Amino acid sequence: MFSSDENLFNFIVFFILVMAFPTFILCQFVTSSYGKHYTSADSGTTISPPIAWAFMESPTLWLTFIVFRLGKNYTNPLAFILISPYLFHYINRTIIYPLRLRSRSTKNNFPLNIAVTGFIFNLLNAYIQSRWVSHYANYEEDESFWVRFGIGLGLFGSGMLVNIWADGVLLGLKSQGGGYKIPRGGLFDYVSSPNYLGEIMEWLGWALMTWSWAGLVFFVYTCANLVPRAVSNHKWYVEKFGEDYPK
């Protein structure tokens, strides 16, 4: 079906872009059953959340390292510089976050089908991100590389700090026991899901840094997935806490 690596690369980019639209529409009506939206009635087989996160995010590390070594830009320092923010994010998400979650989550309440779906997406996405940076990006003719990289890195770094901070607040509430509580302070006083806001900021910054279709479709798909979930989180908080929830 695919006569060349470039055809495969372009197909996956196009596939993720196209899938963003039904994903966005579906998420208007169905909220994935994990975290605060978990319901045992429609979750099927479940596994431990730390194992689920480590499993489904893992291709972003091992596949990236494999693909990166095969690219023509493998010896170019700019390729290493560009891929670094991506790897920093996924070292946190694949290794550090599950370890933080492990001490606070003892229930097997993460649906296996969601973990498998996430694994497949990350398999495809890790390939196109790492393949673009290590092979298809043309650093020699990219005169605006450092300008875009600086702006994008500022946005990416700010988003990552917000994401990690918000995760810490939520994990801290979880460790207190006694069920869900209203997260307060910082951006939680203004938006219901600053962790998702931070992640959206990260991948917008990544799209600017890479200046590629691969980076853009990742940002678009992230929005298609996380914006409806953030809306669902807001509705959940309002329904659970009523007038006590910040306006």
C-alpha positions in Angstrom: 0.0 0.0 0.0 2.8 2.4 0.9 5.6 2.6 -1.7 7.8 4.8 0.4 8.3 6.1 3.9 7.2 9.6 2.9 3.8 8.1 1.7 3.4 6.4 5.1 4.4 9.6 6.9 1.9 11.7 4.9 -0.9 9.2 5.3 -0.5 9.1 9.1 -0.5 12.9 9.3 -3.6 13.1 7.1 -5.3 10.3 9.1 -4.8 12.0 12.5 -6.1 15.3 11.0 -9.2 13.7 9.7 -9.8 11.7 12.9 -9.8 15.0 14.9 -13.2 15.9 13.5 -15.2 12.8 14.5 -13.2 12.7 17.8 -14.4 16.3 18.6 -18.0 15.4 17.6 -18.1 12.2 19.6 -16.6 13.9 22.7 -19.6 16.2 22.7 -21.8 13.2 23.5 -19.5 10.7 25.2 -17.0 11.4 27.9 -14.2 8.8 28.3 -14.8 6.8 31.5 -11.7 7.5 33.5 -10.8 9.8 36.4 -13.7 11.6 37.8 -15.9 10.4 34.9 -15.3 6.7 35.7 -18.4 4.5 35.9 -18.1 0.8 36.4 -21.3 0.2 34.3 -19.7 0.9 30.9 -15.9 0.6 31.5 -15.3 -3.1 30.8 -12.0 -4.5 31.8 -10.0 -2.1 33.9 -6.4 -1.8 35.1 -4.4 0.3 37.5 -4.2 4.0 36.4 -0.4 4.3 36.9 0.1 1.2 34.7 -2.4 2.5 32.2 -0.6 5.9 31.8 2.8 4.3 31.6 1.6 1.8 29.0 -0.3 4.1 26.7 2.3 6.9 26.8 5.3 4.6 26.4 5.6 4.8 22.5 6.5 8.5 22.8 9.8 7.4 24.3 10.9 4.0 23.0 9.6 4.6 19.5 11.0 8.1 19.3 14.4 6.8 20.2 14.2 4.1 17.6 12.9 6.3 14.8 15.2 9.2 15.6 18.3 7.2 15.0 17.2 6.3 11.5 16.8 9.9 10.3 19.2 11.8 8.1 19.3 14.6 10.7 20.4 12.2 13.4 23.8 13.9 13.7 22.4 17.5 13.5 22.5 19.2 16.9 19.4 21.2 15.9 17.4 18.0 15.7 18.4 17.1 19.2 17.6 20.5 20.5 14.1 20.4 18.8 13.1 17.0 20.0 14.2 17.8 23.6 10.9 19.6 24.8 8.9 16.7 23.4 10.9 14.2 25.3 10.8 16.3 28.5 7.0 16.3 28.4 6.8 12.5 27.8 9.4 11.6 30.4 7.1 13.3 32.9 3.9 11.8 31.5 5.3 8.3 31.0 7.5 7.9 34.0 7.2 10.6 36.6 3.4 11.1 36.5 2.6 7.4 36.9 5.0 7.2 39.9 3.3 10.2 41.5 -0.1 8.6 40.8 1.0 5.2 42.2 1.2 6.5 45.7 -2.3 8.0 45.5 -4.3 5.5 43.4 -5.0 1.9 44.6 -8.0 1.1 42.5 -8.0 -0.7 39.2 -10.4 1.9 37.6 -8.8 2.8 34.3 -10.6 1.1 31.3 -8.2 -1.1 29.3 -9.9 -0.2 26.0 -9.0 3.5 26.6 -5.4 2.6 27.4 -5.1 0.6 24.2 -6.6 3.4 22.1 -4.2 5.9 23.7 -1.3 3.5 23.0 -2.3 3.3 19.3 -2.6 7.1 19.0 0.8 7.6 20.6 2.3 5.0 18.4 1.2 6.9 15.3 1.9 10.3 16.6 5.3 9.5 18.0 6.3 8.2 14.6 5.4 11.4 12.7 6.8 13.8 15.3 10.1 12.0 15.6 10.3 11.3 11.9 9.7 14.9 11.0 12.4 16.2 13.4 15.0 13.6 12.6 14.5 13.2 8.9 12.1 15.6 7.0 12.9 18.9 8.7 15.3 21.0 6.6 17.5 22.9 9.1 20.0 24.2 6.6 17.4 26.3 4.8 15.3 27.3 7.9 16.4 30.9 8.5 13.7 31.5 11.1 14.4 28.4 13.2 15.7 30.1 16.3 12.9 32.8 16.3 10.2 30.2 16.1 11.9 27.9 18.5 12.3 30.6 21.1 8.6 31.7 20.9 7.4 28.1 20.7 9.6 27.0 23.6 8.4 29.9 25.8 4.8 28.8 25.1 5.6 25.1 25.5 7.6 25.7 28.8 4.8 27.8 30.3 2.2 25.2 29.4 4.3 22.4 30.8 4.7 24.3 34.1 0.9 24.9 34.3 0.3 21.2 33.4 2.6 19.8 36.1 1.4 22.3 38.7 -2.2 21.5 38.1 -1.5 17.7 38.2 0.2 18.3 41.5 -2.9 20.1 43.0 -5.2 17.4 41.8 -3.0 14.6 43.1 -2.7 16.4 46.4 -6.5 16.5 46.8 -6.6 12.8 45.9 -4.1 11.9 48.6 -6.3 13.6 51.3 -9.0 10.9 50.7 -12.7 11.5 51.4 -13.8 11.8 47.8 -13.5 14.6 45.2 -12.9 18.2 46.4 -12.9 21.5 44.6 -9.4 22.4 43.5 -8.6 26.0 44.4 -5.9 28.5 43.9 -4.0 29.8 40.9 -5.6 29.1 37.6 -8.2 26.8 39.2 -10.0 30.0 40.3 -10.4 30.9 36.6 -10.7 27.7 34.6 -11.9 24.2 35.5 -9.1 22.3 33.9 -5.8 24.2 33.9 -4.0 20.9 33.4 -5.7 20.6 29.9 -5.1 24.3 29.2 -1.4 23.8 29.9 -1.2 20.8 27.6 -2.9 22.7 24.8 -0.4 25.5 25.3 2.4 23.0 25.1 1.4 21.5 21.7 0.7 24.9 20.2 4.2 25.8 21.2 5.4 22.5 19.6 3.6 23.3 16.4 5.4 26.6 16.3 8.8 25.1 17.0 8.5 22.3 14.4 6.5 24.5 11.9 5.2 21.3 10.3 2.0 19.6 9.4 3.0 16.9 12.0 3.1 19.4 14.8 -0.1 21.2 13.6 -2.2 18.0 13.5 -1.0 17.1 16.9 -2.2 20.4 18.3 -5.5 20.1 16.4 -6.1 16.6 17.7 -5.2 17.7 21.3 -7.8 20.4 21.1 -10.4 18.0 19.7 -9.9 15.6 22.6 -9.2 17.9 25.5 -11.5 20.9 25.0 -14.7 18.8 25.1 -13.3 16.9 28.2 -12.6 20.2 29.9 -16.2 21.2 29.3 -17.4 17.9 30.7 -15.2 18.5 33.8 -16.7 21.9 34.3 -20.3 20.5 34.1 -19.3 17.7 36.5 -18.0 20.1 39.0 -21.1 22.3 38.8 -23.4 19.4 39.1 -21.5 17.9 42.1 -20.7 21.1 44.0 -23.4 23.5 42.9 -23.2 27.0 44.3 -19.9 26.2 46.1 -18.1 25.9 42.8 -16.3 29.1 41.7 -18.2 31.0 39.0 
